[in-house]
Amino acid sequence: MAKHPHLTPNGSPPKTKNIWGTTKRIWLYLAEQKGLLTFILVLITVSVVLTLLGPYLIGVAVDDYIVDRNTDGLLWLLIFLAIIYVVNSLAIWLQNYLMIGIAQNTVYSMRRHLFRHLHCLPIRFFDRKQHGELMSRLTNDIENVSRTLNSSVIQIFSSVLTLFGTIAFMIYLSPILTFITLTVIPLLYLGMKWITTRTKKFFREQQRNLGDLNGYIEETISGQSVVKTFSQEEKVINQFKEKNERLKISGYWAQAYSGFIPKLMNVLNNLSFAIIALAGGILAVYDLVSIGVIVTFTQYSRQFTRPLNDLANQYNTLLSAVAGAERVFDVMDEEKEKEVENNIELPTVNGEVQFRNVSFSYDEEDGQTIFDVSFQSSAGETVALVGPTGAGKTTIINLLSRFYDPEQGVITIDGNDISRVTRESLRQHMGFVLQDPCLFQGTIRENIRYGKLDATGDEVIEAAKLANAHSFITKFPKGYDTVLTQDGGGISQGQKQLLSIARAILARPKILILDEATSSIDTVTEIKIQEALSRLMSGRTSFVIAHRLNTIQQADQIVVLNEGRVIEKGTHQSLLNEKGFYYQLYQGHLKNDVV
């Protein structure tokens, strides 16, 4: 596979250190289209030369034709000027047209790399990031870069060439007037330094506040049912108001300070014009310069300050884009999920799972989550994980599926240490039926087939029948081709769960994870789900997290956890006979859940 110039040898992007480091990384994406950029640079050079040639010819017209009343020569010169301006306009149009394509290809590449990198990051990263804030980086921040590339790259090249070309023409015509014109540069430098040191901070704050606001919007919209259930509309509106206010203030000051630049440039432009008019008039009186040179210089003085003005404006635009690009590169700089060197592909799985002295913590500051956990399940056995909230049940599942790796101890499948096995090959042997089933926008058929992308239509239907989902699917007018909205909107929670079971059946995993799969389900639907789960669990090693007694009492082994430790193990009846912690749970909670 070809290496990308913006990636380091180990496949990760270089770290962003500052504005120039970020700009360099953006340039490396642009450089993937060097040939087209070179052609655009040629077009920019042509248009700049033609732009500078216009005022010079106007000065020639004044001195050689207008003063001498040479109308024939003046007519031919005007025709030549018209041709110059037409060619210049065509060159400007073509370079802008080509640059739009380059900009879109560049942000397409950035967006593709960012999205691919997101799927290489560990679950830990997503647990500590707002989803809406990540969406903002994929959309708003990259679109900010796109807008800047469309407008700024050509403008920067053109302004730099125009600036040096103008100075060269001015020196050729009159070194004295050139020196006088350049006296405004120190004033420009001091003003620009004062402005840009302030705008940089506000543009970064603006992008940060925008990401925070987007994250909050995504969170509240997805949680609207909870907001309305607890009548917290006023609270979320007030919190939105606070975040929106912060964005407004940072955006106001970013734009306010950057708005000083055109005003400063207009003042310097008028000052430069006045200096040239005064100094040029004095020099003309003493025949040191001609009238045509003064006319040309007044044009060049505006062309001299215009590229400075453009560069100043583009600098602020560039700051805004860099602020967005830094947030994109921050995600790209996040470390990928690590795989141990020489990891093996997990071979055919029977399903024997063993935890040996496993300890783990999500965050060092919060302390250990599970301590010295040990248990073993035979192939095809059903293991129920039971315990109060926070006991460590979900953590065990996260470790078994390698969403996280243990800090101490070993987890094996059929004797294979899963830390020495590639995550992809491990998860290919696992199926998940979670409390909140995740469905994607698309047809019912596509959502079931997510468990096995190459499944035939008959295999999809067979899986749906085994999951007790076929009957309700066929009641829809379009059946399996019914389109679900995002997250399965339009169907009940129980129907979503049946579809997720069908998806797991189609995947034919050897190890099954059931995390509160029958919670918040009505009795009739639960019976259907239980029947489907029984078919799904048959012949598979299953790990069940549940609170309802009828879900766990048939388990081959019940592992009881409390405060991150395994305190009891056994069957339902043997644990009741011991009258320990499980017995207390049964008497106080589980027994009440008998259906």
SVG drawing of the C-alpha trace seen along z (x, -y; Angstrom):
<svg xmlns="http://www.w3.org/2000/svg" viewBox="-50 -73 66 101">
<polyline fill="none" stroke="black" stroke-width="0.4" points="0.0,0.0 1.3,-3.4 2.4,-5.7 0.7,-9.0 3.1,-12.0 1.2,-13.3 1.6,-10.1 4.6,-9.1 6.3,-5.7 4.3,-3.9 1.1,-5.0 0.1,-7.8 0.1,-11.5 2.8,-13.8 1.8,-15.8 0.4,-19.3 2.6,-21.8 1.5,-25.2 -0.2,-27.1 2.6,-26.5 2.8,-22.9 -1.0,-22.6 -0.7,-24.6 2.1,-22.3 -0.1,-19.3 -2.9,-20.8 -0.3,-21.6 0.8,-18.0 -2.8,-17.0 -2.8,-19.7 0.6,-18.4 -1.1,-15.1 -2.2,-17.1 1.1,-18.8 0.6,-18.8 -2.7,-20.7 -1.3,-23.0 1.7,-23.8 -0.6,-24.6 -2.7,-26.9 0.5,-28.6 1.4,-29.3 -2.1,-30.7 -1.7,-32.9 1.7,-34.2 0.2,-35.0 -2.7,-36.9 -0.4,-38.8 1.9,-39.9 -1.0,-41.0 -2.5,-42.9 0.8,-44.7 1.2,-45.4 -2.0,-47.4 -1.0,-50.4 2.4,-50.5 0.8,-50.8 -1.6,-53.5 1.5,-55.5 3.0,-54.9 -0.2,-56.1 -0.1,-59.4 3.5,-60.2 3.8,-59.0 0.3,-59.4 -2.0,-61.6 0.5,-64.4 1.7,-64.2 -2.0,-63.9 -1.1,-60.7 -4.6,-59.3 -3.6,-56.4 -1.0,-55.1 -3.4,-55.6 -6.1,-53.5 -3.8,-50.6 -2.6,-50.7 -6.2,-50.7 -6.9,-47.6 -3.9,-45.9 -5.0,-46.8 -8.5,-45.3 -6.9,-42.0 -4.7,-42.0 -7.8,-42.4 -9.8,-39.7 -7.0,-37.2 -6.4,-38.1 -10.1,-37.5 -10.1,-34.1 -6.9,-33.1 -8.5,-34.1 -11.7,-32.2 -9.8,-29.1 -7.6,-29.0 -10.6,-29.5 -12.5,-26.7 -9.5,-24.3 -8.9,-25.3 -12.5,-24.3 -11.7,-20.8 -8.5,-20.6 -10.1,-21.9 -12.9,-19.4 -10.5,-16.5 -8.4,-17.7 -11.2,-17.8 -12.5,-14.5 -9.2,-12.9 -9.1,-14.5 -12.6,-13.4 -11.9,-9.9 -8.7,-9.6 -10.5,-11.0 -13.5,-8.7 -11.2,-5.7 -9.1,-6.7 -12.2,-7.0 -12.9,-3.3 -9.4,-2.4 -9.7,-4.1 -10.4,-2.2 -13.8,-2.3 -12.1,-4.3 -11.8,-7.3 -15.5,-7.3 -16.5,-6.9 -14.8,-10.2 -15.9,-12.2 -19.3,-13.7 -20.6,-12.1 -22.0,-15.5 -18.6,-17.1 -16.9,-14.4 -19.6,-14.9 -18.7,-18.6 -15.1,-17.8 -16.2,-15.6 -18.5,-18.2 -18.1,-21.8 -14.3,-21.8 -13.5,-20.1 -16.0,-22.3 -14.3,-25.3 -11.0,-24.0 -12.8,-23.5 -14.1,-27.1 -10.7,-28.4 -9.0,-26.4 -11.5,-27.5 -10.9,-31.1 -7.5,-31.5 -4.9,-29.4 -5.1,-31.3 -5.5,-34.6 -2.3,-34.1 -0.2,-33.1 -1.6,-35.9 -1.1,-38.5 2.5,-37.5 3.4,-37.6 1.5,-40.9 3.3,-42.4 6.8,-41.5 5.9,-42.3 4.5,-45.7 7.7,-46.6 9.8,-45.5 7.9,-47.7 7.9,-50.6 11.7,-50.4 12.2,-50.3 10.1,-53.5 11.3,-55.5 13.4,-54.3 12.7,-57.5 8.9,-57.2 9.2,-53.5 11.1,-54.3 8.5,-56.9 5.7,-54.4 7.3,-51.8 7.3,-54.1 3.8,-52.8 5.1,-49.2 6.2,-49.7 2.7,-51.1 1.1,-48.1 3.3,-45.6 2.5,-47.1 -1.2,-47.2 -1.3,-43.7 0.7,-42.2 -1.7,-43.8 -4.8,-42.4 -3.6,-38.9 -2.4,-38.1 -5.9,-38.6 -7.9,-37.0 -5.9,-33.7 -7.2,-33.1 -10.8,-34.0 -10.9,-31.8 -9.7,-28.8 -12.2,-29.5 -15.0,-29.9 -14.3,-26.5 -14.1,-24.9 -17.4,-26.5 -19.0,-25.4 -18.0,-21.8 -19.4,-22.0 -22.7,-23.4 -23.1,-20.8 -22.3,-18.0 -25.0,-19.4 -27.6,-19.7 -26.9,-16.1 -27.2,-14.9 -30.5,-16.7 -32.1,-15.7 -31.3,-12.1 -32.5,-12.2 -35.8,-14.1 -37.9,-11.4 -36.0,-11.7 -36.1,-15.5 -39.9,-15.5 -40.5,-12.7 -38.8,-14.6 -40.1,-18.0 -36.6,-19.4 -37.3,-21.5 -36.6,-24.7 -33.3,-23.4 -31.9,-22.3 -33.1,-25.5 -31.2,-27.5 -28.1,-25.3 -28.3,-25.8 -28.6,-29.5 -25.4,-29.5 -23.4,-27.6 -24.9,-29.6 -24.0,-32.8 -20.3,-31.7 -20.2,-30.9 -21.7,-34.3 -19.2,-36.1 -16.2,-34.3 -17.5,-34.6 -18.2,-38.3 -14.7,-39.1 -13.1,-37.0 -14.9,-38.8 -14.6,-42.2 -10.8,-42.1 -10.5,-40.7 -12.8,-43.4 -10.2,-46.0 -7.9,-44.8 -9.8,-46.3 -10.2,-49.5 -6.5,-49.7 -5.7,-48.9 -8.0,-51.6 -6.4,-54.2 -2.9,-53.1 -4.1,-53.0 -5.3,-56.6 -2.2,-57.6 0.0,-56.0 -2.0,-57.7 -1.6,-61.1 2.1,-60.6 2.6,-59.6 0.5,-62.6 2.5,-65.0 6.0,-63.6 5.2,-62.9 4.0,-66.4 7.2,-67.9 9.4,-65.5 7.5,-66.4 8.0,-70.1 11.8,-69.4 11.4,-67.1 12.6,-64.1 9.6,-62.0 7.0,-62.3 3.2,-62.7 2.8,-59.2 5.0,-57.8 2.9,-59.5 -0.3,-58.1 1.3,-54.7 2.5,-55.0 -0.9,-55.9 -2.2,-52.7 0.6,-50.7 0.2,-52.2 -3.3,-50.7 -2.0,-47.5 0.7,-47.5 -1.7,-47.9 -4.4,-45.6 -2.3,-42.4 -1.3,-43.4 -4.9,-43.8 -5.8,-40.5 -3.0,-38.7 -4.2,-40.2 -7.8,-39.1 -6.7,-35.7 -4.5,-35.3 -7.6,-35.7 -9.5,-33.2 -6.5,-30.9 -6.6,-31.2 -10.2,-30.0 -9.4,-27.1 -6.3,-26.1 -8.4,-26.2 -10.7,-23.7 -7.9,-21.6 -6.1,-21.4 -9.3,-19.8 -9.4,-17.3 -5.7,-16.5 -6.1,-16.1 -8.4,-13.1 -6.0,-11.8 -3.2,-12.0 -5.2,-9.8 -3.4,-6.5 -5.1,-3.5 -6.1,-0.3 -2.8,1.5 -2.2,5.0 0.7,7.1 3.3,7.9 2.9,11.2 -0.7,11.6 -2.4,14.7 -5.8,15.2 -8.2,17.0 -8.8,20.5 -12.0,22.4 -13.6,21.8 -15.3,24.3 -16.2,21.7 -14.3,22.6 -13.7,19.3 -11.5,18.8 -10.7,15.7 -7.6,16.0 -6.9,13.4 -8.2,10.5 -8.0,6.9 -8.9,3.7 -9.7,0.0 -11.2,-2.4 -9.5,-5.4 -6.6,-5.3 -8.1,-8.2 -11.3,-6.2 -9.5,-3.1 -10.0,0.5 -13.3,1.6 -12.8,5.4 -10.3,7.3 -8.7,10.7 -11.7,12.1 -11.5,15.9 -14.0,18.3 -14.3,20.8 -17.0,21.8 -17.1,24.9 -18.0,24.9 -21.7,24.5 -22.3,23.5 -24.6,20.6 -23.0,18.2 -25.2,15.7 -23.4,12.6 -25.4,11.4 -24.8,8.5 -25.9,5.0 -25.3,2.0 -21.6,1.2 -20.5,4.7 -18.5,5.2 -20.8,7.3 -20.5,5.1 -16.7,4.6 -16.3,8.4 -18.1,8.4 -16.0,5.4 -12.8,7.3 -14.0,10.5 -14.7,8.7 -11.4,6.7 -13.1,3.3 -10.6,2.9 -7.6,5.0 -7.0,6.2 -4.2,4.6 -3.5,7.9 -4.5,11.5 -5.3,13.5 -8.5,14.2 -8.4,17.3 -10.7,18.8 -10.0,22.5 -6.6,21.9 -5.7,19.0 -4.7,15.8 -7.1,13.2 -4.5,10.5 -2.4,12.4 -5.3,12.7 -6.3,10.1 -9.5,8.2 -11.1,8.8 -10.7,12.5 -11.9,12.6 -15.1,10.6 -15.9,12.7 -16.7,15.5 -18.9,13.3 -22.5,12.2 -24.0,9.4 -27.7,8.8 -27.7,5.7 -30.2,3.9 -30.5,1.0 -30.3,2.7 -28.6,0.5 -30.3,0.5 -29.1,-1.6 -31.1,-3.6 -31.9,-1.2 -34.2,1.8 -35.0,4.5 -33.2,6.9 -30.0,4.8 -30.1,4.5 -30.4,8.3 -27.7,8.9 -25.4,6.7 -24.5,9.9 -23.3,11.6 -23.0,9.3 -22.8,12.1 -26.0,13.8 -28.6,14.8 -32.2,13.7 -33.3,17.1 -30.7,17.1 -32.1,13.7 -35.6,15.0 -34.6,18.2 -32.8,16.1 -35.9,13.9 -38.1,16.9 -35.8,18.4 -35.9,15.0 -39.7,14.9 -39.4,11.7 -40.8,13.0 -44.4,12.6 -44.3,8.9 -41.9,8.1 -44.4,9.6 -47.2,7.4 -45.4,4.3 -46.5,3.3 -43.0,3.7 -42.0,6.6 -38.2,7.1 -37.7,4.0 -39.3,1.7 -37.0,-1.2 -36.2,-2.0 -35.2,-5.4 -32.1,-6.1 -31.9,-3.8 -34.9,-1.8 -37.5,-4.6 -41.0,-3.5 -40.9,0.0 -41.3,1.0 -38.4,1.8 -39.4,5.5 -39.3,5.6 -35.9,3.9 -34.7,6.6 -36.1,9.4 -34.3,7.9 -31.0,7.8 -31.5,11.4 -32.1,12.3 -28.8,10.5 -26.9,12.5 -28.5,15.8 -27.3,15.0 -23.8,14.3 -23.7,17.8 -21.2,16.9 -19.7,19.5 -19.8,17.1 -22.9,15.0 -23.2,11.9 -26.6,11.0 -26.7,7.7 -30.1,7.1 -31.7,8.4 -35.2,8.7 -35.4,5.6 -38.2,3.1 -40.1,5.6 -43.8,6.5 -44.6,10.0 -45.9,11.3 -42.9,9.9 -40.6,11.3 -41.9,14.8 -41.1,14.5 -37.7,13.1 -37.0,15.9 -37.9,18.5 -35.7,16.8 -32.8,16.5 -33.2,20.2 -32.7,21.1 -29.8,18.6 -28.0,19.9 -28.3,23.6 -24.9,25.1 -23.2,21.7 -21.2,20.4 -23.4,17.6 -22.7,14.9 -25.9,13.4 -26.3,10.1 -29.8,10.0 -31.9,9.1 -34.9,11.2 -35.0,14.6 -36.5,16.4 -33.6,15.2 -30.9,16.6 -32.3,19.5 -31.7,22.0 -28.0,20.9 -25.4,23.7 -23.3,21.4 -24.1,18.2 -21.2,15.9 -22.2,13.4 -20.2,10.2 -20.2,7.4 -17.9,4.4 -15.8,5.8 -15.1,9.2 -16.5,12.7 -18.0,13.7 -20.1,16.8 -20.3,19.2 -22.8,22.1 -26.2,23.0 -29.4,21.3 -30.4,24.0 -26.9,24.5 -26.5,20.8 -29.9,20.6 -28.9,23.5 -25.8,21.6 -28.0,18.7 -25.3,16.2 -25.3,13.0 -27.2,14.5 -29.9,15.8 -30.3,12.2 -30.6,10.9 -33.2,13.5 -35.2,12.8 -35.0,9.0 -35.1,8.5 -34.8,11.4 -37.8,13.3 -40.1,10.4 -39.2,10.6 -40.7,14.1 -43.1,13.9"/>
</svg>
